[in-house]
Amino acid sequence: MSTFLTILFMVVVGALIGGATNHIAIKMLFRPHNPVYLWGKRLPFTPGLIPRRRDELAKQLGKTVVNYLLTPETFRSKFFNATMKEKASKWLNDKTQEVVFSQDKTLQQWLDQAGLSHAPQVIEEKVDLLIEQQIGNFQNVLATQTVEQLLPESWKAKADIKIPEISRYILNKGDGYFESPEGVQTIKGLIDGFLTSKGTFGGMVQMFIGDGTSLIPMFQREIKKFLTSDQTFAMLNNMIDKEWRKIQVQTIPQLVGELDFESTTLRVQKYAKEQLAIRDRLDLPLVHYLPDGAKWLEENAFPKLIDTAFDQGEKKLEDVLKRMDLETVVKEQVDKFPVETLEDLVLGISKREFKMITVLGFVLGGIIGLLQGFVAILL
């Protein structure tokens, strides 16, 4: 009985020592959380292993995440593939059809949402200002530049060519006029007026020739001879050419006087606003102006946009990851974790294994105690 109790005692003591030692070793991974000082000196093994090595743990965890978890290849295989392109295209098309080309939302409502509720008034004011500026510039040009400066060279060349044609046209019209009944009456009136203005002498002439009708053919011949002569043509052509030269060196106000640009500006502004009808046009949805806009974007714009975005994203991926510096981010975040959080994280994963290690300590301690009991009895 004494031998059995000795062996049992040593087994129990060995088991308690083994289990307690393993339990304390596991606890010392995390406890104490902070250094413990006695008489101004830090006690050994304080703080625990993980709190003491947290900086190294954070650094190593950051390297592990960057080198094995969040690598460029991981992002490429996860996000830059045909499936993601299809999903992005579908989402973009659906949102465009649902939101942008909706029948329920007018352009004015879009502007209201963007904080531009006074857009119609602002646009009209801009139109008024633009018209006023342009008419002001036009007025300044007319007041400072001559006709010669205003006209294009091609117009002036055509005008020079047209002057002889105009002269010939005037003379032909004059010739035709005096051959007409109206022209005959004009000649008769001129003759009668001339004779009447000469008083008694004119009256005596009228007594001999009558009312001047007999003189009309003679005057017609002389007028025709005058209008069809080369000298008359040259004289008229030279006269028109001189007048045209005089006109070219003058400004528009010098030719026609000051123009009323103020009332013209107001009329143009009113007409422009009536034709633009900004408020009425903004009260219509975008689909009214672009009925096939969503389909066009889906077939033409979005495929190129998505391909370009994915290509550029894939090309810039490594550079973006480097700029993000995930290793430093992970390290900083782990450094910010309270020790309790790290303890909960590790224990949450390995709690069962730690219990098994404690149990294993009890078992091994008991076996060692049993062996020691046998050795003690044999000796």
Beta strands, then each sheet from edge to edge (+ up, - down):
strand 1: 37-38
strand 2: 41-42
sheet 1: 1+ 2-
end
